[in-house]
Amino acid sequence: MLESDSPCAQIMRPIQTMHAAHTRKFDMNLLLAFDAMLRERNVSRAAQHLGLTQSAMSHALRRLREFYEDPLFIRVGDVMKPTPFAEEVSESVLEIVAKVQLNLLAQARFDPDMSNRVFSLCMTDMGELVFMPRLIEALQALAPNCRIKTAQISTEHVADALEKGECDLAIGSHYIQDPNLFQQELFKHSFATIVSTSFPHDEMDLQTFLGMKHVSVVLSDRSTRYDQFIDDLGLQRQIYLTTPHFITIPTILETNPALVATVPGELAKIFLRYNAVKVVKTPVVAPPLSLRQYWHPRHHHDPGVIWLRQLVKQLFDRYLD
């Protein structure tokens, strides 16, 4: 007997109102398709998530629509958005599938040599520049059939994405305050000030620093820790450009010598390789910033996620040392 407020009861309630013969036709495997569509909001990506062809995924979605007598997902631009009914039962679908997978995964073992899993990582473009080269190299050696998918998700939605399984790990210096998430420090890095290669000096005094036009990276309506530190000191700067992307800064500075930016030190080292900018000693030294990996308790015992986060920790533990 199902409890009246259990996830299964919430899912089965609309089913129980249908004819008994119709109810017997329901394939519980269709919940996996429902779950994948809720996570991916795209038929092709949902099919890839389940290891199905797109036609098989479309067939499963059609059966779900016929069973529930509801469109379930409506195309809006490039995204398949859930209908009000799909939204109503979404939490129950996600919870049921997550519990089933957790029970099965608890009995499983992750074999990196044989797995063809797609690992999903939440990180910024800065994170991709710093972490991805070394991580890809390790995965190709240890898990040759696994693949990687990255997503840049606003900070306030990272915890939700981790809970739903849209991302296996979030890696970076996110402003995540959710006490329910596991987190693990990887390393700390300092900040570096970068300018055009035409800047005539290797150091910059405070007056010059404050007098230049600054490029500031803002993620999810939040300034960087360095920007916050400058503001807390009461120092006034002219923020000329605000952008959500670190990766465009070298090109911008290269052709605009009047601009300056302060970025994480590891990123500045990468930028130097392309000879578009130079690093100058910053006149305002901020405390170092911790880079961490985050994951959700719901997937804490997933053997694949366990293996992945152990690999990330091994690769980047005391990385700067």
N, C-alpha and C positions, 0 to 999 in steps of 0.2 A: 504494500500500500504506500503510495507516495504522500509525503507530507504536503499540505496544501500550499505552502509557500516555498517549496524546494524548487531548484532550477528545473528538474525534470517535470514537475507538476506544471510549471509555467510554460514549458515547451509543449507538453502534451495537452494542455487545456483546450487550445483551439482544435487539436486533433480529435479529442473526445466528443466534440460536438458533431462530428461527421459520422457518416454511416459506418457501421462496424466492418463491413466488407472492404470499404475504402481504407480504413485504418490499418488493416492487415497488410496492405500493399506498401506501407511506408518502409523504406530501406534506411536503417540507422546510419549507413555509410554516407547518406546524403548530408548528414550533419557536418561531416568533414568538408564537403563542398560549401555549405552555408558558412562555416567557420572561415574557410579560406577567402571567400568573397568579402566577408566582414573585415578581414585583415588587409586584403590587397586592394579592394575596390576596383579591380580590373580582371577581366576574364582570363587574359593571357597569363598574367602574373599568378593568379589563383591556380591555374592549371600547372604552371611551373612549380608552385609551392607544393602541390600534391603529387607531382611526377606524372601528370596526365597530359594527353593531347588536348588542344584547345576544343576540338569537336566533342571529346568526352566530357570536358568541363561544361560546355554549353548544354549537352544532353542532361547532365546532372542538374544544372540550373533550371532547365525547362521542367524536369520532373518535380523539383521543389516548388516551382510556381504553380504547376497544375495541382499539386497536393494541397498547398495552402490557399489556392485560389486568390493569389496576390502576386503582383509583379516582383516583389521583394527588392529588386535593384533597378533603378532608372538611370539611364545615361544622362549625365550633365557635363557637357564638354568632353574631357578625356577620362572622367571618373564615373564609376557606377555607384550612385548614392543609394543607401537603403531607404525603403519606404517607411512610413510610420510604423507599420506592423513589424517590419524587420528590425527597426530600432527597438521596438517594445520587447522583442524576444532575444535581442543580440547578446545581452549580458549573460543570459541563461545558456545560450548556445556556446559562447566562448568558455564559460565555466565548466560545462559538461565535457567538452572536448579536451580542455586543459587537464581535467581530473583523470580522464581516461588515458590520455597520453602520459601523464605523470606516473600512473600505476604501471603502465606498460614499460615506460622508460626506466623505472626503478629496477626492472628485472633485466634490462638490456645492458649491453656494453658497447661503448663507442669504439669502432675500429677505424682509425684514420686512413689506413691503407685501402680499405674496401668502401668507405663511405663516399657518397656523392652529394652530400648535404650542401645546401646553400646557406652560408652564415650571413646574417644580417647585422650590420654595424651602424650605429648612430654616431656620426662625428662631423665636424665642420670641415671646410676645405683645408684649413690649417692642419687638422688631425690627419687628413688623407696624405698631406705632404710629409708629415713627420712619421706617421705610423705605418702607412700602407706599404712602402717599398720593402721594409724588413719583414713585415707580416706576410706579404705575398711570397717572398723568397722562402720563408719557413713552411708555409702551407704547401707550396709546390714540392718541397722536399719530403714533408711528413704526411700530407694528405692530398695526393696528386689529383684526385677526382673531385675534391671539394671546390666550391666557388664562393665568391664574396659579393655581397650587395651592400652598398652604403646608402645612407639617407641622412639628410640634414634636417633635423626636426627642431622646432622652436623649444626652448628650454622648458616651458611650462607643460609641454606635451610629451617630454621624454619618458617620464615615469609611466604614463598611460601606454605608450608604445612598447615599453619593456614588459608591462603586465600582459598586454594582448599578444605578445610574441611577435610583434611587427619588427622588433629588433632583439637580437640575442644579447648584445652588449652595447652600452654607450661608453665611448672612450673620449676623454678630453678634460677640459677645465670648466665643465658646466656648472652653472649656479643651481645645482639640484639640492633642494632642501627636504625632499621627501624622506621621512625617517624610516619608511618601510623598505627602502631599497638597500641592498648590500652595496658596499663600495670598498675599493682597495686602491691605495696610493701606489702609483708606479714610479714617478720621479718628480722632482721639483726643477723648475727652470726660472731663470731671471728674465728681465726685459732688456731689449736693445733698441737704440734709436738709429733709424736708417734715413739716409738722404740720397740725393742724386750723386753720381760719381763726380760731378763737377763741383761739389762742395769742397772748398779749398783746405779745410782743416780736418784733423782726426779727432778733435774734441770740440765740444760746444759749451759755451758758458750759459748761465741761466738766462741772461738778458736776450741772447740770440735765440735760445730755445723758445722762450715765451713770445718773442717777436715774430717768429715764423708762422706760416699757415699750416695747420695740422690736419692730418688724415686720421680719422677715428673709426675703428671697426665696432659696430654695434650689432649684437646678436639678440634677437627677441626683445627689442626695445630696452636692452640693458647694455650699458657701456662696459668696456673691459675693466679688469681689476686695476690696470694702470691708470686709466682715466678716472676711476673712482678715487684712487690714491691721490692723484693730482688735485682733484676737486676738494678732497678732505683737507689738503694742505692750504686751501684757499688761493691757489695760484690761478691766474687768469690766462687762458690761451684763446686763440682764434681758431675754432674748429671750422675749417674751410670745406671739408668733404666728410660725409658720414656714409659708410658702406657696410654691407653685411659680409663682404668677401675680403679675406686676407690676400688671396692669390693675385688680385689685380694691382696691389700696391706697388710692386717694383716697376711695372710699366708706367704707372702714373707718375712716380717720382723721377723716373729716368728722363722724362720730357718736361718736367716741371720743377726746376731747381729751387723754387721758393717754398716748396712743400716739404714737410717732415712727418715721419710716422714713428711710433714706438710700438714694437711688436714683441711677442715671445722670442727669447734668445735663440732657440733651436730653429725657429722659422727664419730668423735673420741669417743664420748660417747657410740655410738652403738657398735663400735669395742671393747670397754672395756668389754661389756657383755660377750664376748666370750673368755676372758682371754688370748688372743693371743698377745696382745701388752700392753704397758703402756704409759700413757701420761706424758710428762715432760714439765716443763715450758720453753717455747721457748725464746731464747735470742733476737729474732727480732720480735717485736710485730707489726703487720700490722693493718691498719684500718679495721673495720668490713665490712662484705660483705652483700649486700642486696639480699634477695631471693624474687622473684616476680612471678606473673602469667601474661601471655600475651595472648591476643586474637585479632582476626582480625575484623575490622569494618563490613565486610560482614556478620559476624555471631553475631554481637553485640546484635541484637534483637531476636535471637533464644531463645525461652523460656527455653529450656533444658540447653543451655550454660549459660544463666543468672542464673538459679538455681544452676548449678554446681559451677560457680565461686563465687557465694554468699556463698555456703557451704565451699569451700576452704578458703575463706577469714575468715569465722566464725571459722573454725577449727585452722587456723594458724596465725590469727591476734595476734601480740605480743606473739607468741608461746613460746619464751624463758622466758617471764615474768610469 
